[in-house]
C-alpha cells in the first residue's frame, strides 16, 4: 500500500491522465480491502491474542479506517472532477493518503519487529530457564 501511495503521489508531479489515477486508486482500494480483511480476522482472534497483540489491533484499526475513508474520498473526488487531478485540492487528498499509508506501514512493521523480538526473548528465557518477565 505504501508503494501504491507513492506511485499515486508521483502522478501529481506528472501529466498522467485521470484514467491512470483511476487505475491506481482501484489497486489501492483492493489493497486497503485486503488489509481490512486481515484486521477483521485479527479481531476475530482477539480472545486468544496476547496483550500486545490486542494493543496492535486497537492501534491499527483506526488508522486503517482513516486510510479507507481517505481512499474513498479520493475516489469520489476523482469521479466528481476527473479533469482536476492536478489541482491543489486533489493533491492534498493524495498527500494525506500517502501519509496515512506510510504511517500504517511503519506501525505494522514496528509491531512485526516487536513480535519477532519478543519471540526471541521468550525462547531465550525458556532456554536459560529464567523466570518469566525477568
C-alpha positions, 0 to 999 in steps of 0.5 A: 500500500505504501508503494501504491501511495507513492506511485499515486503521489508521483502522478501529481508531479506528472501529466498522467491522465485521470484514467491512470489515477483511476487505475491506481486508486482501484489497486489501492482500494483492493489493497486497503480491502485486503488489509481490512480483511486481515484486521477483521480476522485479527479481531476475530482472534482477539480472545486468544491474542496476547496483550500486545497483540490486542494493543496492535489491533486497537492501534491499527484499526483506526488508522486503517479506517482513516486510510479507507475513508481517505481512499474513498474520498479520493475516489469520489473526488476523482469521479466528481472532477476527473479533469482536476487531478492536478489541482491543489485540492486533489493533491492534498487528498493524495498527500494525506493518503500517502501519509496515512499509508506510510504511517500504517506501514511503519506501525505494522512493521514496528509491531512485526519487529516487536513480535519477532523480538519478543519471540526471541526473548521468550525462547531465550528465557525458556532456554536459560530457564529464567523466570518469566518477565525477568 
